[in-house]
Amino acid sequence: MHRSPGVVVNAMLRADQLIVVHHDDTVSRFTDVTYTLGRSGLRVRAADGREWVFPSHEVLTTIVRLAHRIERRSDQDLAA
């Protein structure tokens, strides 16, 4: 597959809260991180440079929360 110059592949996404549920039912919780989720697994990076890598066969699901979406929902509730 040919990619055009300047196209970013596997860009890190931002999460104010990231919850990872593993196949063994354990849970990992992260705050204020960036992450990439792909076929090879999940890579999580904290602002201080710490990094965690979970192979795809270990990740059951992820839950992401963004503070600005939570704040927006609260503002809409107040307006109603």
Buried (B, 14 or more C-beta within 10 A) or exposed (E): EEEEEEEEEEEEEEBBBBBBBBEEEEEBEBEEBBBBBEEEBBBBBEEEEEEBEBEEEBBEEBEBEEEEEEEEEEEEEEEE
